[in-house]
Amino acid sequence: MSLREKKVWRLIPTSKDASVVGLKWFFPNKLDKVGNIDQNKARLVVKGYCQEEGIDYEEKFAHVARLESICIFLAYATHKKFEVYQMDVKCAFLNREIEETIYVI
């Protein structure tokens, strides 16, 4: 399902005092076990590194756990004999609406 079908974005006029963030296309190739190209993919990503804290955004959040946190969690789970499950969530960023207006070009 595409980003357009999920209604992730919409076109709106840019205000005069708006800070505009650039976009970049990323074209990774998914390879099979032999090393042949299995799938061609395309990703449209926002150049977040161009933003300045306090001007373009107030806070940041990344869905990435630090390796130290994972090690502590696994050590505690092992100590308590907890059963641990792992799952992969695709398109997790699509599951929440943001409150800010972000202008991209």
Secondary structure, DSSP 8 states (H G I E B T S, - for coil): --TTTTT--------TT--EE-EEEE--EEE-TTS-EEEE--EEEE-GGG--BTTTBS----S---HHHHHHHHHHHHHTT--------TTGGGGS--SS--EE-
